[in-house]
Amino acid sequence: MKHPLERVPRMYRSTVLIPSLIATALIFVTWVLLVAPMSNEKAPLSVSSFGMAGSVARAREMTASWDEPTRIVGSFGIGFDFLQLVVYSTTFAMSCAWLAQWFRSRGSRGFAALLVLVAWGQWIAVLCGTVQNAVMMSLLLGGGSELSVDISFWATLLKLTLLVLGPALSAIGGMIWVAKR
């Protein structure tokens, strides 16, 4: 199995990946700084706490702990997360796909296959993040149901798992690539 990003010519990869890594870091830091003031006893992970709320009642407690300007910041943070999801996931999908191609060419088909799966998983993480963000926005605006909170919980869990695997396997694969160059 291959990933579509493997089609990017090798000569362009560093000119695409390096700016993508920088953009990913800048967008992530901006997002963290943006939503950090929302952290409190009821929402220790700021607006991200919604994704793992577990119940509408718990989400309502979080919402009630924020004043109106803070809820507006939360809305913006959720919207900004859509950009973060696309940039972050595509950056690490590229990294995993390109490393998979290199490992495949060296006969390490098993690790290459794992990298390709994780590369595809980065885009599945975007879908999960979209579900999570839609539920969080609904909760922030006073809507939401127990079913949507349950769906958001599992979507958030899958998203976080996939988004951790991307950079982790990129780092491992990258260290091996550097050591064997």
C-alpha positions in Angstrom: 0.0 0.0 0.0 1.2 3.5 -0.8 0.2 7.0 0.1 -0.6 9.8 -2.5 2.1 12.1 -0.9 4.7 9.6 -2.0 4.2 11.1 -5.5 5.8 14.4 -4.5 9.2 14.5 -6.3 12.1 14.0 -4.0 13.7 17.3 -5.1 10.8 19.3 -3.6 10.4 17.4 -0.4 12.6 19.5 1.9 11.2 22.7 0.4 7.8 21.5 1.4 8.4 19.7 4.6 10.6 22.2 6.4 8.1 25.1 6.0 5.3 22.8 6.9 7.1 21.8 10.2 7.7 25.5 11.0 4.0 26.3 10.2 2.9 23.4 12.3 4.9 24.6 15.3 3.8 28.2 14.9 0.2 27.4 14.6 0.3 25.0 17.5 2.0 27.5 19.8 -0.4 30.2 18.7 -3.4 27.9 19.5 -2.0 26.9 22.9 -1.4 30.6 23.8 -4.9 31.5 22.5 -6.8 29.0 24.5 -4.6 28.8 27.6 -6.5 31.4 29.6 -9.5 29.2 29.4 -7.9 26.6 31.7 -9.4 26.5 35.1 -10.5 24.0 37.7 -13.6 22.9 35.7 -11.7 22.8 32.3 -8.1 22.0 33.0 -7.3 21.5 29.3 -9.1 24.8 28.4 -11.5 24.4 25.4 -10.0 20.9 24.7 -11.7 19.7 27.9 -14.9 19.6 26.0 -13.7 16.8 23.8 -13.4 14.5 26.8 -16.3 16.0 28.9 -18.1 12.7 29.2 -21.5 14.2 29.7 -23.5 17.3 28.7 -23.8 18.2 32.4 -20.0 18.2 32.7 -19.7 20.3 29.5 -22.2 22.8 30.9 -20.1 23.1 34.1 -17.1 24.0 32.0 -19.1 26.5 30.0 -20.5 28.1 33.1 -16.9 28.5 34.4 -16.1 31.0 31.6 -17.4 34.5 31.1 -18.7 35.7 27.8 -15.3 37.0 26.5 -13.7 33.7 27.4 -16.4 31.8 25.5 -15.8 34.0 22.4 -12.1 33.1 22.7 -13.1 29.5 22.9 -15.2 29.8 19.8 -12.2 31.3 17.9 -9.9 28.6 19.3 -12.2 25.9 18.0 -12.3 27.5 14.6 -8.5 28.0 14.7 -8.1 24.3 15.5 -9.5 23.4 12.0 -6.5 25.1 10.5 -4.2 23.4 13.0 -5.6 20.0 12.2 -5.1 20.3 8.5 -1.5 21.7 8.7 -0.4 19.3 11.5 -1.9 16.2 10.0 -0.6 16.9 6.5 2.9 17.7 7.7 3.2 14.4 9.5 1.4 12.5 6.8 4.1 13.8 4.4 6.8 12.8 6.8 5.5 9.3 7.4 4.8 8.7 3.7 8.2 9.8 2.5 9.9 7.9 5.2 7.8 4.8 4.2 9.1 5.1 0.7 12.7 5.3 2.0 12.3 2.3 4.3 10.5 0.3 1.5 13.5 0.9 -0.8 15.8 -0.5 1.9 13.8 -3.7 2.3 12.0 -2.8 5.6 8.5 -3.4 4.3 7.0 -3.9 7.8 8.0 -0.5 9.1 7.2 1.1 5.8 3.7 -0.4 5.9 3.2 1.0 9.5 4.4 4.4 8.4 1.9 4.4 5.5 -1.0 3.4 7.8 0.0 6.2 10.2 0.2 8.6 7.2 -3.4 7.7 6.2 -4.3 7.9 9.9 -3.3 11.6 10.0 -6.2 12.4 7.6 -8.5 10.2 9.6 -7.5 12.3 12.6 -8.7 15.4 10.8 -12.1 13.8 10.3 -12.2 12.9 14.1 -11.1 16.4 14.9 -13.8 17.9 12.8 -16.4 15.8 14.7 -14.8 16.9 18.0 -14.8 20.6 17.0 -18.4 20.5 15.8 -19.6 19.0 19.1 -17.4 21.4 21.1 -18.9 24.4 19.2 -22.4 23.0 19.8 -21.7 22.6 23.5 -20.2 26.1 23.7 -23.3 27.5 22.2 -25.6 25.7 24.6 -26.5 22.7 22.5 -25.3 19.1 22.4 -26.7 15.8 23.5 -25.3 12.8 25.5 -24.9 10.9 22.2 -22.8 13.8 20.7 -20.7 14.0 23.8 -20.1 10.2 23.6 -19.2 10.4 19.9 -16.9 13.4 20.6 -15.1 11.4 23.4 -14.3 8.5 21.1 -13.4 10.8 18.2 -11.1 12.8 20.4 -9.4 9.7 21.7 -8.8 8.3 18.2 -7.7 11.7 17.0 -5.1 12.2 19.8 -3.8 8.6 19.3 -3.3 9.2 15.6 -1.8 12.6 16.1 0.7 11.3 18.6 1.7 8.4 16.3 2.5 10.7 13.4 5.3 12.7 15.0 6.5 9.8 17.1 7.0 7.5 14.1 8.4 10.4 12.1 11.0 11.1 14.8 11.9 7.4 15.0 12.1 7.0 11.3 13.9 10.3 10.9 16.6 9.3 13.4 17.1 6.0 11.6 17.2 7.8 8.2 19.8 10.2 9.6 21.9 7.5 11.1 22.0 5.4 7.9 22.6 8.2 5.4 
